Amino acid sequence: MKALYTLLLILLGATGYAQLYDTTYYDRQGTYVSKDKGVTYKIKSRIADRKGLYHLAWFFADGTLVSKGASLNSSGQPYFGVYASYYKNGKKQKEGEYQILKWDEHSTTPTGKWNYWHESGTPAVEMEYVQDEATKTITERYLNAWDTSGTQTITNGNGQYQTSWCQYLPDTNCFELKGAVENGLPHGEWLCARNGTYISYKEQYDHGKFVKGLSYDAKGKKYVYSQHETPTEYVDGDSLMWVFIGANIKYPQLEKENDIQGKVVVGFIVNEDGSLSDHTLLRKVSPGIDAEAMRVARLLPSFKPATKLGQPVKSQYNLPLVFKLQ
C-alpha cells in the first residue's frame, strides 16, 4: 500500500486540495463498475498543475501500483509527459515520455528514449521512438538489450532480441518475443509465443520494413495482417460521416444571438464491436455549443473498430466540430 499513499501525495500535491481528485473502478475488460466489483482503479486529479497537467495513477484492487502518468486533458486521455508502469512485484517495467503527434495535436505517442526492465529489476532493452511527420509514421529502434541473466544480446543496434513478460488483464498471460535486429531495426522472422506453448503472432521483416504478419486470438482464430495497426473509422467513410453530422447538427440559439463561435473536440471510445462509449469534451466553447456537440456525437452509429495485429481493439477517436456563423 506504500505506493498508493505515495501517489496520493503526488496527486494531491499537484492540486493543493485533498478533495480535488476522482477515483473510478474497472473490471477485467476495462468497463466502469462499482468499487466492490473493481479489479483495478484509477485516481486522477480534477484540476491541472502549474504546467497544465492532470496527474493520474492506476492500481490493482489490492493497492499495487500499475502505472502513473499525466495528461493535458481533464479526461486523463491521452498520456503526455513522463510515464512509468510497474510489475506486480513493484519493480519498474518501463519508463519514457509521451509527446504530441506532429500530425495530430489531439494525440500523443512514445517519443525519444524509453527504458524497459525485466521483472527482476535488471535492464531489458533501450528503445528509441522517432516521429516522421512526412510519412506520418513512428520508427522504433532497438539500441541495446540484455537477457534475464544480464548478458547483452543487442549492442549498438545489432544482435538478437529476446524478452518475456506477463499481462494480468483481462486475463493472466505470459509472452516470449524473439527476433534478429540489424542497425536498430528488426530483420527476418519474429515470433511471439503465449504461455510457452501457443503462438501469439509471427511476423516477417526486411531490414526494418514490415512484410506480413499472422496472429492468433485466445480461441485460436487466425488473423492475417499487412499493417500492425489500423485506425478506427466511420462505417461508411469520413465523407458520409460529415453528411450525417451536417443533417443533424443545430446551432444553439443563444450562441447564435451572441455571435459565439469556435471549435469543440469530442473524444470517445470505439469498442471492439464498433460501438461508441465514454464520450468526453476535450475542447470546449460554451455550454450550448458543447452540449450540441455532445448530442450529435452520441447520435453517431457504430464505427469500424481499430485493429492491432489484425484483431479488433478498443481505441480513442477525437471528433472536431467547428461552429461558425456565416
Phi, psi and omega in degrees: 000349182301320179300322180299312182293323178297316180291326176299318179297320178297311182296315183287328177294329180292329182263326181089357181227122187299334184272355187267061172210157180242147174236126178233150186241149186222151174270190184292339179267002179083019179267142177301134177218175177286164184303319184290343181256356184286139172255343171221162173213156183239136173247127183224136177290145181275336179237156184280157174277189184296339179267004180082018183257139173261120184272144179212156179212145178251144179224152166285165184302333181276004179093001178289130182291131176262310181198163175214147181188202181208166180217155175277351182247147180295339178288342183086006179232140349275176177293150175212139180086203185290134179228145176215143175235162190224152172283167181293340178277003178095348179287146180289137180264313179204159179204138178183193182242141169262135177232160181293136176298137182292340182247008178204100186293348181259004180234155179231166181207153172304134183220143179080205185274133175238143178247139179235148182232154171286165182297338178284345181104354179278155181300141179249307182201148171249125182240157174228132180245124184237126177275138175240103184295326183297318182259356182054048179230163178237122179266129177258124179243133175271118183268303180214151179211154181223145175276182185292341178275353181097358179286131180283124183254340174230127179234123180050041174089008181226137179145201180248130180259132176210127181212162176220151180201165178235145172241148188246355179225140359286342176225164179280121176219142177243142187233154173226125182241135178211150179177168182272150179232129176231126181053039176084357186240147179293146180215140180080204183273133173246137184231134176240121179254145179250130177055033173074354186232311189268140176284126176274313174195158173221143186222154179244132180235152174233092181050053176093341180274121179288129183260305180196164179211158177221123180237163180229136176274183185296339179265002178090004179290138183269145175225118176268136182218149178247356175226140179299318182221146171233141183283159174289156178204158177300139186308317183262011179095157184301320183299318179285335175296318180289330174296315179299314180296315180299328181281343185247339185281145179228140180280123180302134186299316182299316179292324178296316181293333182255014176055043178267123183227167176154181182249126174257144173238119177255124176257146175207165179263132171260115184281173184301330180269005178092352179288157183251143179205173174055049178294133182219141175277113179269336178215130186246159177235302179202162182305315182292314180294318179299316181295321180293319178298317180294320180300312182293321179298324180287342178282340184300135177284188184299153176253167165284127182291155172292161177233151173225122186056037177083351184257142180295138181221161173292148177206162177266137176234132179249120185252110178274131179233119183262124175256111184224130180274136181272000000 
